[in-house]
Amino acid sequence: MTVQFIDTPEALSALCQQLTGSPWLAVDTEFLREKTYYPQLCLIQIANEDIIACVDPIAISDLTPLLDILYNPDTTVVFHAARQDLELLYLIRGELPPSLFDTQLAATVLGYGDQIGYANLVKQCIDVDLDKAHSRTDWTKRPLDPAQIDYAADDVRYLRDIYHILKDQLTDKKRTHWLDDDFATLSSPETYQVDPKTIWRKIKGGGRLKGVQLATLQQLASWREDRAIKSNRPRRWIIKDEVMVDLAKLSPESIDKLSLIRGLEKGNIERHGKILIEQITLAKASPKESWPVVKKLSSLTNQQDAVIDALMSLLRKYCDQQSIAPTAVANRKDIENMVRGETDIPLLHGWRNEIVGHYLAKFLKGQLTITADQQQIHIHTQG
């Protein structure tokens, strides 16, 4: 099937006429964000049963006709590993397509593996080996040669077949509803919104701070986020994470003392020195009750560790029965949180709770026991 390369408004209009009314559309994007805060959209690949096209958003400034089709509630937009594609669409449109399908999530609940890559899924589903020759392409460069365009088109060419295969398997195994919660998360604007007041949580090493040091990190992180957004530059280009932590720890009180911070370059001090001192001063003056707090988890006892080991065995047992990777359902940290009494964890909601979580809860209540022989674990329901 010939791939259409769309790089004029007229060609886009003609393509949209062909796509209008499609019950589903396979979509992928190519983008670059190494030098910017926001991802730069470089290419949109789109396909239905009859058409494969690559749309050039660098050449076409107004994508409204195409977006209107993607945001039609009667059209299911199919992605593989949708989150970054949806982040782009949310930035462009300020909302998310109302009808979504993610083949990576579907593959997870069907036993293909946790977070399976597109190439691996194509191989497993339709026994095609994808060409990786252009995996390092700079998609901002123009013109794109025919081989690059064809390579990009493969991301939706086979996505069409995979969508139908997985959808049929979900129906056959009565697992379609398992994806409701995960798809709802993908469709929620909150998934893509950044809160400057909590962005400090993403800074490595920040969790080791406390008190006014943590308040200082929060203040600095909020300022850096605002600066990165306004300048459209990566956070690390403003100030690196490790420098942010040292600034919060040492809390220098003057521009001269900023030079003592390891890794804080002279140019950064010249550009941001005054505002850094202002942010540190603001944090120190803030009321104690407003300071963020990192929840410190108590150490687990030997008995609790033994319970966790038993729960991990149950997790593997139930996942084996459903041919699903245990890591797709829960990890040891999730089990530890469950033993600590937490309930707001993915394991205890949606399909994960249906196939595993509620059984583990029964075990903790003494309503389910396990025995073992040299071959396997045996599960016994009480009463």
C-alpha positions in Angstrom: 0.0 0.0 0.0 1.4 3.4 -1.0 2.2 5.8 1.8 0.9 9.3 1.3 3.2 12.1 2.5 1.1 15.1 3.4 2.9 18.4 3.5 0.4 21.0 2.3 -3.0 22.2 3.6 -4.6 21.1 0.4 -3.3 17.6 0.8 -4.3 17.5 4.4 -7.9 18.5 3.5 -8.0 15.7 0.9 -6.7 13.2 3.4 -9.2 14.2 6.0 -12.1 13.7 3.5 -10.8 10.1 3.1 -10.5 9.5 6.8 -13.8 11.0 7.8 -16.2 8.4 9.1 -13.6 5.8 10.0 -14.7 3.8 13.0 -11.1 3.6 14.2 -7.7 5.1 13.2 -4.2 3.9 14.0 -2.0 6.8 15.1 1.6 7.3 16.0 3.8 10.4 16.3 7.5 11.2 16.0 8.8 14.0 18.2 11.9 15.5 19.7 12.3 16.9 23.2 16.0 16.7 23.9 16.5 20.5 23.7 13.1 21.7 24.7 10.7 21.5 27.7 7.7 20.7 25.4 8.0 17.9 22.9 8.4 19.2 19.3 5.9 17.4 17.0 7.7 16.2 13.9 5.5 13.7 12.2 2.0 12.2 12.5 1.5 8.7 11.1 -2.2 7.7 10.6 -3.9 4.8 9.0 -7.3 3.1 8.5 -8.1 0.0 6.5 -7.5 1.7 3.2 -5.0 4.5 3.8 -1.6 5.0 5.3 -0.3 8.6 5.6 2.4 10.6 7.2 1.5 14.2 8.0 4.2 16.8 8.2 3.3 19.2 11.1 6.5 21.2 10.4 5.2 22.1 7.0 1.5 22.5 8.0 0.9 24.9 10.8 -2.9 24.3 11.1 -3.7 20.7 12.0 -7.3 21.5 13.0 -9.0 19.4 10.2 -7.0 16.3 11.3 -7.5 16.9 15.0 -11.3 17.3 14.5 -11.3 13.7 13.1 -9.2 12.4 16.0 -11.5 14.0 18.5 -14.7 12.6 17.0 -16.3 10.5 19.7 -17.4 8.0 17.1 -13.8 7.2 16.1 -11.5 5.1 18.3 -7.9 6.3 18.1 -5.5 3.4 18.4 -2.0 3.8 19.8 0.8 1.7 21.0 2.2 3.0 24.3 -0.1 6.0 24.1 1.0 8.3 26.9 3.6 10.4 25.0 1.4 10.7 21.9 -1.5 11.8 24.1 0.7 14.3 25.9 1.4 15.9 22.6 -2.3 16.0 21.6 -3.2 17.5 25.0 -0.6 20.3 24.6 -1.9 21.1 21.1 -5.6 20.8 21.7 -6.0 21.3 25.5 -8.1 18.1 25.7 -7.9 14.4 24.9 -9.5 12.2 22.3 -12.7 10.8 23.8 -12.3 7.3 22.5 -8.9 5.5 22.9 -7.3 2.1 22.6 -3.8 1.3 23.6 -2.4 -2.0 22.2 0.4 -2.1 24.8 -2.1 -2.1 27.7 -4.2 -4.6 25.8 -1.2 -6.9 25.3 -0.4 -6.7 29.0 -3.8 -8.2 30.1 -3.6 -10.8 27.3 -0.3 -12.2 28.5 2.1 -10.8 25.9 4.2 -9.3 28.6 4.4 -6.2 30.7 5.1 -3.0 28.7 5.9 -4.9 25.5 7.5 -2.9 22.7 5.8 -2.4 19.4 8.4 -4.4 17.4 8.1 -7.4 19.7 4.3 -7.3 19.6 4.4 -7.1 15.8 6.6 -10.2 15.8 4.4 -12.1 18.2 1.1 -11.2 16.5 1.9 -11.3 12.8 5.4 -12.7 12.6 6.9 -9.6 10.9 10.4 -8.4 11.7 10.5 -4.6 11.7 13.4 -2.7 10.1 15.4 -0.8 12.7 17.6 1.1 10.2 16.1 4.5 10.9 15.5 4.3 14.6 18.0 7.1 15.2 16.5 9.5 12.6 16.4 13.2 13.4 12.7 13.8 12.5 13.1 17.5 12.5 15.3 17.4 9.4 13.8 17.9 6.0 13.4 16.6 3.4 12.7 13.1 4.7 13.7 10.4 2.2 11.3 7.7 1.0 13.0 5.1 3.2 12.5 7.2 6.3 8.8 7.8 5.5 8.2 4.1 4.9 10.0 3.3 8.2 7.7 5.8 10.1 4.6 4.4 8.3 5.4 0.9 9.7 4.4 2.2 13.1 0.7 2.3 11.9 0.9 -0.2 9.0 0.9 -3.1 11.4 -0.9 -1.4 14.3 -4.1 -1.9 12.3 -3.7 -5.7 12.3 -2.6 -5.8 15.9 -5.6 -3.8 17.0 -8.1 -6.3 15.4 -6.2 -9.3 16.8 -6.0 -7.9 20.3 -9.6 -6.7 20.3 -10.8 -10.1 19.3 -8.7 -11.8 21.9 -10.1 -9.4 24.6 -13.6 -10.3 23.5 -12.9 -14.1 23.5 -11.3 -14.0 26.9 -14.0 -11.6 28.3 -11.3 -9.1 29.3 -12.3 -6.0 27.5 -13.6 -4.4 30.7 -10.3 -5.0 32.4 -8.9 -2.0 30.5 -11.5 0.5 31.5 -9.6 2.0 34.4 -6.3 2.2 32.6 -7.9 3.8 29.5 -9.7 6.2 31.8 -6.3 7.2 33.3 -5.0 7.8 29.8 -8.0 9.9 29.0 -7.7 12.1 32.1 -6.2 15.6 31.7 -4.7 15.2 35.2 -2.4 12.6 33.8 -0.6 15.2 31.7 -0.8 18.2 34.0 2.2 19.3 36.0 1.8 20.8 39.5 4.7 23.1 40.2 4.2 22.6 44.0 4.7 18.8 43.8 7.3 18.7 41.0 10.1 18.4 43.6 9.0 14.8 44.1 10.7 14.0 40.7 14.0 15.3 41.9 16.4 12.4 42.7 17.7 12.7 46.2 15.0 15.1 47.3 13.3 12.5 49.5 16.2 12.5 51.8 15.6 16.1 52.8 13.2 17.2 55.5 12.0 20.3 57.2 13.1 23.7 55.9 15.5 22.0 53.4 12.6 20.2 51.8 10.6 23.5 51.8 13.5 25.1 50.0 13.7 22.3 47.4 10.0 22.7 46.8 10.4 26.5 46.3 13.4 26.1 44.0 11.7 23.3 42.0 8.6 25.4 41.5 10.7 28.4 40.2 12.7 26.1 37.9 9.6 24.6 36.4 8.2 28.0 35.7 11.5 29.1 34.1 11.7 25.9 32.0 8.1 26.4 30.7 8.6 30.1 29.9 11.9 29.5 28.1 10.9 26.1 26.6 14.1 24.5 27.8 14.7 21.2 29.6 14.7 21.5 33.4 18.3 20.3 33.6 19.4 23.1 31.3 18.2 25.6 33.9 19.8 23.9 36.9 20.6 20.2 37.3 18.8 18.1 39.9 21.8 17.4 42.0 22.6 21.1 42.2 19.0 21.7 43.3 19.4 19.3 46.2 22.7 20.9 47.3 21.1 24.3 47.1 18.3 23.1 49.4 20.7 21.5 51.8 23.2 24.3 52.1 20.7 27.2 51.6 23.3 29.9 50.8 22.3 33.3 52.0 24.2 35.4 49.5 25.2 35.4 45.8 28.9 35.1 46.8 28.2 31.8 48.7 26.5 30.3 45.6 30.0 29.7 44.2 30.5 27.1 47.0 27.7 24.9 45.5 29.3 22.1 43.5 28.2 22.0 39.9 26.6 25.5 39.9 28.3 27.1 37.0 29.4 30.7 36.9 27.0 31.4 34.1 24.1 30.1 36.1 25.1 32.3 39.0 25.2 35.3 36.8 21.8 34.5 35.2 19.9 33.2 38.2 21.9 34.1 41.3 19.6 36.8 42.6 16.4 34.9 42.1 17.9 31.8 43.7 18.7 33.7 46.8 15.2 35.1 46.8 13.6 31.7 46.5 15.7 30.3 49.4 14.8 33.3 51.5 11.1 32.8 50.8 11.3 29.2 51.8 13.0 29.9 55.1 10.3 32.5 55.9 7.4 30.2 55.0 5.3 28.9 58.0 6.4 25.5 59.2 2.9 24.0 58.7 3.3 24.7 54.9 6.4 22.7 54.6 6.1 19.4 52.6 6.6 16.2 54.4 8.0 12.9 53.1 6.2 10.0 54.6 8.7 7.8 56.4 7.8 4.1 56.2 8.5 2.0 59.2 10.8 -1.0 58.8 9.2 -4.3 58.1 9.4 -7.0 60.7 10.7 -10.5 59.9 7.2 -11.8 60.3 5.9 -9.2 57.8 8.7 -10.1 55.3 7.5 -13.7 55.6 3.9 -12.7 54.9 5.1 -10.6 51.8 7.0 -13.7 50.5 3.8 -15.7 50.8 1.8 -13.0 49.0 4.4 -12.9 46.2 4.0 -16.6 45.8 0.2 -16.2 45.5 0.7 -13.3 43.1 2.8 -15.6 40.8 0.3 -18.4 41.1 -2.7 -16.4 40.1 -0.9 -14.6 37.3 0.3 -18.0 35.9 -3.4 -19.1 35.9 -4.2 -16.1 33.7 -1.0 -16.2 31.6 -0.1 -12.7 32.7 3.3 -11.4 33.8 3.3 -10.8 37.6 5.0 -7.4 37.1 2.0 -6.2 35.1 -0.1 -6.7 38.2 2.1 -5.7 41.1 5.7 -5.6 42.3 7.1 -6.3 45.8 6.7 -2.6 46.8 3.0 -2.9 46.1 2.8 -6.0 48.3 4.7 -4.3 51.0 2.3 -1.3 51.0 -0.6 -3.7 51.1 0.9 -5.4 54.2 1.3 -2.0 55.8 -2.5 -1.5 55.4 -2.6 0.8 52.4 -5.6 0.4 50.1 -5.0 3.1 47.4 -2.8 0.9 45.2 -3.4 -0.4 41.7 -3.4 -4.0 42.9 -6.6 -3.4 44.8 -8.5 -1.7 42.0 -9.9 -2.7 38.6 -8.8 -5.9 36.8 -5.8 -6.3 39.0 -8.0 -6.6 42.0 -10.4 -8.9 40.1 -7.8 -11.5 39.2 -5.3 -11.2 42.2 -5.9 -8.4 44.7 -9.0 -9.6 46.4 -7.5 -13.1 46.8 -4.4 -11.5 48.6 -6.8 -9.6 50.8 -8.5 -12.8 51.7 -5.2 -14.3 52.6 -4.4 -11.4 55.0 -7.8 -11.9 56.6 -7.2 -15.7 57.1 -9.9 -16.6 54.6 -7.5 -18.3 52.3 -4.5 -20.5 53.1 -1.7 -22.1 51.0 0.2 -25.3 51.3 3.0 -26.6 49.1 4.7 -29.8 48.0 7.8 -30.2 45.9 5.9 -29.4 42.7 3.6 -26.5 43.4 1.6 -24.3 45.7 -2.0 -25.3 46.6 -4.6 -22.7 47.6 -7.4 -23.5 50.1 -10.4 -21.3 50.8 -11.6 -21.3 54.4 -15.3 -21.8 55.2 
